[in-house]
């Protein structure tokens, strides 16, 4: 290897490390936990709650389990943005604070979301235990359809 190339390579890694260190000073600071009122959390059968808590709550609740990378920039920016956007769509910890119209819209879209994109494939890379089986997806779909009829 040529000496200039070695210098360039070592210089690149030096500045890459410095860059990563500097990035740590820039944070989105999206809270992983928000205040929870017990009477606002969604009420569902135990097996449904188990699926929701395992596969959905990390982005769609006020009780996010902070993984080690939650505060490491720039990964944290992506993760925290997903949580912020997920909570905008639905926060199961605040379910009973939603209007019936909003609840209806959410449960109406839930089966399609489960089949097409939830949990997100990028989330499943590091959280394989959040993967839903075909039976769990069917169970959630059946439950959401029953809940939709109840809300009507």
N, C-alpha and C positions, 0 to 999 in steps of 0.2 A: 504494500500500500504506500502510496506517495505521501510524503510528510505534510504537504499542504492540505491534502484530503483529510488526514488525521486531525489536523488543527481545526479545519472547518467542522468536522464531525463533533469534536469535543466542544467547540464553540456553540454549535447548534444545541447540544444537550444541556450545556450550561444555561443558555438563554431560555430553553424550554422549561427547565426547572424553575428558573427565576419567574418566568411568566405564570406558571402554575401557582407559585407562592403568592404572587401579586393578585391573582384572581380570587384568592381566598378572602380578600378584603372587600369583595363585592358580593353581597348576598341579597336575595329577594325577601328573606325573613317572613315567609308564609308559615304561620303557626301550625304545628302538627296537631295540636289539640286546641279545641275551642270550648267555651263553656257549654255544658249540656244540661238541659232540663229534662228530667226523667219522663215527664208526660209528653214530650215532643218526639221521642224516638219511635220509629215504626214498630208496630206490634204484629208479629207473625208467628206461625207455629215454630217450635224449636228447631226442626230440621231445616226450615227456610232461613231462620236467623243464623244457624250455623254456616250455611252456604254464603249468605250475605256478608257475615263477619269475616269469613275466610277469603272470599274472592272479590268483595266489593268495598268493604269499609275503608281500606287504605286510601282510596281516592274519593269515596262518596260518603264520608261521615266526619264527625268532629273528633274522632279518636284514631288518628293515623299512628301506626307503629313506625317510629323513626328508624330506618335502616342506617347502617354506618355511613352510607354515601349521601345521606340527607343534607349534610352540611358541607360537602366537598364540591366546590365549584370546579368546573362548569356543570357537572352532572346534577348537582342540586338545583340548578336553574330549571332544567328539564323536568325533574321530578316534582318540584314545587309548583311549576306551572301546570302540570298534569293534575295535581291535587286541587289547585285553585279552580281550574276548568271543570273538573269532576264535581266539585262541590256546587258549582253554578248550575249544573244539570240536575243533580239531586244530592241532597245531604240527608241520608237516612236517619241521622240523629235529630233532624229538625222536621221530620215528615209531618207531624201533626200541626205544625205551624203553617203548612201550605194550604192554599185554598183547595176545595174539592176539584176545581177546574184544573189546577196545576197537578194535583195527584193523578187525576184521570189521564192527562197528557203523558205523564211519566210512565204509568203502568201500561198505557196503550203502546208506547214505544219500547218497553222493556224486552218483550220476546225477540224483537228484531235486533236490538242491541246485543243481547246475549248470544244470538246466533252469529251475527256478523263480526263484532269487534270487542266484546267484553268477556273477561278481562283483556286488556290490551296485550298483544304479543310481546311488546317490549317489557311490560311488567312481569310477564310469565318467565322471561329469561332468568330472573333472579328469585322468583317466587313460584316455583313449580307446584307448590302445595295449593296455590290458588286456582289451578286448572280445574274446570268443572267437567265432570263426566257427562255423557249424553243423557243419562238418567237424571242427573241434577239439573241440567238445562231444561229437560221436559217438566220436571217438578216445579221449577221456578216459573216456567211459561204457564203451566196449569194454574199455579197460585196467582200469578199476575192477572190472568183472565178472570178468575173468580173475584179478585179484589176490584178489578175494573167494573164488573157487574154490580158489586156492592156499592161502589162510589157513585155510579150513575144516578 
